[in-house]
Amino acid sequence: LRQREAGRYEITHVPAVIRERDRVIGGRDPVLKKYERICFERHLVRVYGKPMASLVHPGHPLMAAVTDLVLETNRNFLKQGTVLVDPTDMGSTTRVLVMIDHSVRESVYGKDERQVTSRRMQFVEIDAEGNVIHAGWAPHLDLEPLPESDAYLVQDILKQSWLCETLEQQALSYAAEKLVPEHFQEVKERRERHVDKILHAVHERLTKEIDHWQDRYFHLSDAVAAGKQPRVQPEMAKRRVEEMRARLEQRTKELMAKRNVISSPPVVVGGALVVPAGLLAQRKGEETPQFSPDAARRTAIERVAMQAVMDREHANGYRTKDVSAEKCGWDISSYKDGEIDRHIEVKGRAKGMSTITVTRNEIMYALNQEDKFLLAVVFVDENDNADGPHYVRKPFNSEPDWGVASVNYDLNDLLQRAEAL
């Protein structure tokens, strides 16, 4: 693998083990022996004067084969689990993060097998009291490995009885009740819309073809009956009608089979004990922000900021939903008929502060959501008066380096790009 242009790479040789794995797992397109260009950003697929690149994404055969190999090699480590630290949690409550693999499969006409049409990693958290919640879509990206020098601080936690109980079954039960139906329904509705659209187009096109050749058959038959010798015989037109009808019937059966999807059972593939940074600090004898008077003030600022954004959205005719507790990568979902949804990350800061901290997950969601994502900055004074919100579109230009859990941004730089919405 070598870089040829900015963000575009050449793969001169794909190892045989990867190509063989692709043949085992199957796919519509094979893994090639080499790739003249690959890229990971859609806008880099076509570059003037350069070869067209293959966009590598989670569904790409090369990505699928490599991922399957890595999972097969390291699956035991995922099941074994690890200990991670939450640098943003100044509390003292440990929890277990469980990773669950869930797939939705579709029927293939004429075959007994079912192909995976959607696969999703889902995460749930379980605490010592047995409370289970949805942990968000990629919570591990905001966590850090436990330093080896601090391993002795959590040895007693690892021996606690609740970690040895039926955590896996609790996670699966919660996923089956809450997460799996949501994933299945989302895929089912999307697949039905997609298939119905194709079915309508296929039916319209083939019906026109059938009508055309049916009409030709009648005209040609009349010509023959009148003693003429047309260049195209009526039997040929009749065969075309029969072929088109058979084709329509076949495509209808194939598409109706694709319309039927089923949900596979969720499977636990990994887990981790999550230790709050505040607990580690306590055990080291360090002071934590949780016990300072600033903690209550920060909560009040966040509450005022959220309300200020919601008030602005309502004034602009949007309906809002607070999704901050769902850990989906933003704080407020905003809707208006006829417009794209707005996913708003709210950052409330005390007046006079010059920076904000954004987690890796928030940055990644902003980059993935593109035009849907908005950063809303609200300044709150000591009397809880709000200045803002100041909206920033596409606030982040690139993803953070690997291993970076959060990034500090200068507020002045962000506010220079703010706009009134």
N, C-alpha and C positions, 0 to 999 in steps of 0.2 A: 504494500500500500504506500503510495507516495502522492504528495500534493502536486497537482498540475496547474490549477488556477485557484484563486481565493475561494475556499469552501468546496472545491471540487477535487476529486482524487481519482487515481488510476489503480486498479487492482490487476497486477500482471499475472497472478496465479492464485487460484482458489484451491486449497488442499483437497485431495480426493476424499478425505474423511467427511468433509462438509458436503460435498456433492453426493456422497453415498447416503448421508443422513437425510438429505432432501428427497432422495428416491424412496427412503423408508417411510417418511412421514407423509409423502405425497403432496401434490400441489398442482395448480393449473399451469404454472410456468416453472421450468427447471432452473436450477442454479447453474450459471455459466462457468466455464473454465477460467475466464478472465473478463474484466469489465474495463472498457476504455475510459469511462468516466462514471463516477457515482457522486451523489451529493446528499445532503440531509435537509436542505432547504428548498422549498418548492420553486422559489424565484430563480434558483440557480440551475434548474433543469436545462434551460436553453440560454446559452451565452453566444452572442454574435461572433461568428468566425471560429467557434470551437465545437467539438463533437457534442451531441446531445447526451445528457447524463441520465443515469437511472436513479430515481429517487428512492433512497433506502428508508423504509418506514416499518412499523411493527408487522405489517402484513407482507412485506417483501420476502420472496423465497430465501434469499441469502440471510436475512435477519432471522427468519423463522428457523432455519437449519442451525445457525450458530447458537441461537437462544436455546434450542432443544438440546444441543450438545452440552452447553454449559450447565443447564438444569440437571441433566442426567449425571454429570460428573460431580456436581456440588449439592445435590438434593439432600443428602444426609446432613450437611452442615446447616441447611435451612431448618430441618426438623430438630436438629440439636439445639438451635437457638443461640442467643448471645445476650450481652448486656449493653444497653445504650443509655445515653444521658440526654435529657431534655434541657438544653441550655436556657430556655425561656421560662421554665417552670421553677419558681422559687418556693414551691410548697414542699411538703414532706411525704406525699402519698405516692407510693410506687404502684405501677400497673403493668399488665402484660399486654403486649401488642401481638395480635395473631393475624397472620396473612393467609387469606383464603382464595383459592382458585375456583372460579365458576365459569362454565361454558354454556352457550346456547347453540344447539345444533339444528341443521336444516335437512330436510329429506332430499334425496337424489332420485329422480324418477328412473325406475327400472333397476334400482340397486337397493340392497338391504342396508347398506351403510348410511351413516349420517355425517355430514361434514360440519366442522366447527364454523359457525358464521360470526360468533362474537365470543371473545374470551376476556374476562376482566379479573384483575386482582383486587380483592376487597379486604379492608382492614377493620378489625374491631379491637376495642380495648376492654380489659376486664380488671377490676380492682379487687382488693382483698375482701371486700364486702360482697362480692359476686355481682356487682353492677356491670352491665355490658352496654357499651355505646359504639356507634359508628365512629371510627377514628379518622375519617376523611379518605381522600383518594391516594395520597402518597405521603403519609405522615413520617415515614422513615427518613425522608430527605431533610427534615428539620431536626433530626437527632444526630448525636455524635457518638463515636465509640468511647467506651469507658477506658480512660488511661490505665495502663498496667500498674502504675504506681498507686492508683486508687482502688485496685481490686479488693484489697483487704477490708475496705470500708463497707462492702456489700456482702461479705461472706455469710453473715447471719441472715440476711434477707433471702439468700438463695436456699436456705434450709427451712424457710417458713412453710408450714403445712399446706397453705392455700395454693402454693405453686405446684404441689404434687397431686392436686385433686383433678376433677374432670373439667379442666379449662378448655380442652379441645372440644368436648361435647357442648359446653356452654356457647362457645364461639359458633359452632355449626348450627346450633338451635336458633341463635339470634340471626345468623345469616339467612337461614332457610325461611325465617318468618319476616324479616325486614328487608334484606338486601337482594336476595335472589329474585323474589317476585318483581321488584322494581327493575332489575336488569332485564329479566325475561319480558316484561311488559314493554319496556322501551324498545328492545330488539324486535319484538313481535309487531308492534305498531309501525316501526320503521320499515320492516320487511314487507308488511302488507301494503303500505303505501307505494313502495318501490315496485313490487310485483304487479300491483293493480295498474300502475302507470305504464309499465312495459306491456302488460297484457292488452291494455286499451290500444296502445300504438301498434302492436302486432296484429290485433284483430282488425283494426282500421285498414292497415296496409294490405293484409292478405284478403280481406273482404273486397277491397277495390280490385285486386288482381283477379279474384274469382269472378266478380261481376263483369270485368273486362273480357275475360276469356269466355264466359258464358254468352255474352253478347256476340262475340266473334263467332262462336259455334253456331248460333242461330242464323247469323248473316251468311256464313259459309254454307250451312245446310240449305238455305234458300237459294243460294247461287248454284249449288250442285243440282238442286231440283229443277232449276230453270235451264239446265243443260250447259252451264258454264263450267270451266275448269280452273278454279282458283289456285293460286300458288301454294296456299296452306290448306290442307285437307281438314274437314270438320272433325275427323277422328283425333287429329293432333290437338286441336283446341279443346276437345272433350277430355283428352288425357291431361292437359294442363290444368283444367278445372279440378279433376280428381286429385292431381298432385298437390294443388294448392289447398284443397280441403283436407287432405291427409296431413299436410304440413301444419295447417292451422290447428287441427286436433292434437297433433304431437306437441306443438309448442304450448298449447293450452294446458296439457297434462304436465309438461315439464315445469311450467311456471306455477301451477297450482300446487305441485309438490314442494317447490321452493317456498311457497307461502306458509307451509306447515313447519313450525319450529317447535322444538321441545327443550326443556331445561334439564341439564345434567346435574347430578348431586354436587353440592359444594364440597371441596376437599381442602383440608388444612395442609399447607405446604411449608410453613415456617412460623417462628415466633421469637419474641425478644422481651426481656425484662427491661422496662423503662424506669430509670431512676431520675428523679428531679435534681437539677443542679442545686436547688436549695437544700435538699437533704444531705448531699455531699458536703456542702459548705458548713452545715451545722455539725456534721461529724468531724470536720476538720477544725472546728472551733472558730470558723469565720462568720462574720456578720452577713446576713442576707437581706436583700431589699424588702423581703416579706415583712420583717419586723420593724421596718422604718415607717414613719408617718406618711411617706410618699406613696405607699401602696394604695391607700384609700383614695388619695387624690388622683392617682392615675386612673382608677376605676371610674371616678366621677367624670374625669375629662373624656374618657372613652364613651361614657353614656351620653354626655352632652353632644359629642361629635356625631354619634350615630343618629341622635334625634335631629340634629341640624341638617344632616344629609337627607334623612327621610322627609323632613319638612320641605326641603327644596325640591325633591323628586315629586312629592304630592302637588306642590305648586305648579310644576311643569306638566301635570296631567299623568304622571306615572303611578302605577300600583307597586308597592314595595313589600318585600319579605325579608325579615332578619334571618340570615342563614349563618351567622357567626358561630353558633354552637354546633353546626353541622360539619365544620372544618373542611369546607369544599374549596378553599382557596381565595375566597372573598367574603365580604361581610353582609352585603345587601344585594339582593336580586331585584331589579327594577323592570317593570313591564309596561308597554303601551301598545295598543292594537295598531298594526300596520308598521311597526318599527322593530328593529332587532332588540333583543333583551340587553340590558346593561348589567354587568357584573361589577360591583363597586367595592373596592377595598378602602376602608375608612381608616385614616390615621389622625387621631386627635393628639395635639401637642399643646403643652402649656405655652402661653404667649412668651416670646423671647427665646424659645428653643431654636436651635439652628440645624438640627439633624433629625432624621427619622430612621428607624431600623426596619428593614424588610427581610422576611425569611426567604430562604431559597425556594420553598414551595410557592410563595406568593409571586416571586419573580417568574418562575416557570409557568404558572397559570396565566400571568399577564402576557407572556410571550405566546402562549398557545391560544389564548382567547382573542388576541389581536384587537380588532375594533370593538369587541364586546366589553373589554376590560377598561375600567376607569379607576384612577387613584384619586381619592378625595381627601384633601388635607384641610383640617379644621383647627384653628387656634382658639384656645379657651383661656380667658383671663381668670383672676382670682374670684370674681363674682359670678362665674359660670356663664359669662356672655360669650357667644360664639362668633368668630370672624371666619366666614366661609360658608359653605365649602368651596375650595379651590380645586377644580377638576383638571387632571392631567391625563391626556390620551397617550397611549403607548409610552409609559414613563420609563421603561427599561429597554436598553438596546441589545443586551446580550446576557446569556445565562452566566451565573457565577461559576468560578472554577470548582472542580470536583473537591469535595471535602469542606466547602464553605457553607456554613449553616445559615448565616445571615449577613447582610451588607448594610452599612450606614450610608445614607445619601444626604447631600447638602440640600437643605430646604430652599435656599435662594436659587439654586440651579433649577430645581423642579418647578418653583413658582414662576420662573421666567417663561415656562412653557404652559402655564395654567391658562384656562379659558373659562368663560362663563357659559354654562349650559342650562 
